[in-house]
């Protein structure tokens, strides 16, 4: 079954925000740990190492990418367990990302916001984020991880259409 893309694109004064949302039947602290604890991030995105604190840099491994590259990540802001803002630096340039969490009655909503300067490459970027967030959901549910080939290139046209 091919997963359906869920992202929205919101224009901003400096470009656009690509917003992807997932909902989990769990308390916000537990979902926060899934996206910040290095042992837990290793299961769906990749491990990270370093002294994590606002203004500091850590190294994050993209364990499910070809070559499993490491990228430098600056922690721009952290308000646990509700907001994490980072800037990643790799061969693709600098990406500004935010994770925003909120909880109502034991259900946590996670929003990944990718602040884009332009929509160039969104057809490749968007399916990747859908894939990683679905990996997170699968790991949390104890289900098999999805295959990236189910996301790309099948979702490319959807994301290009958002632009």
Secondary structure as GFF3:
##gff-version 3
##sequence-region A 1 163
A	DSSP	beta_strand	8	12	.	.	.	ID=ss1
A	DSSP	beta_strand	15	24	.	.	.	ID=ss2
A	DSSP	alpha_helix	28	36	.	.	.	ID=ss3
A	DSSP	alpha_helix	38	41	.	.	.	ID=ss4
A	DSSP	beta_strand	48	49	.	.	.	ID=ss5
A	DSSP	beta_strand	57	61	.	.	.	ID=ss6
A	DSSP	beta_strand	70	79	.	.	.	ID=ss7
A	DSSP	beta_strand	83	90	.	.	.	ID=ss8
A	DSSP	beta_strand	93	104	.	.	.	ID=ss9
A	DSSP	beta_strand	107	116	.	.	.	ID=ss10
A	DSSP	alpha_helix	122	141	.	.	.	ID=ss11
A	DSSP	three_ten_helix	148	150	.	.	.	ID=ss12
A	DSSP	alpha_helix	156	162	.	.	.	ID=ss13
###
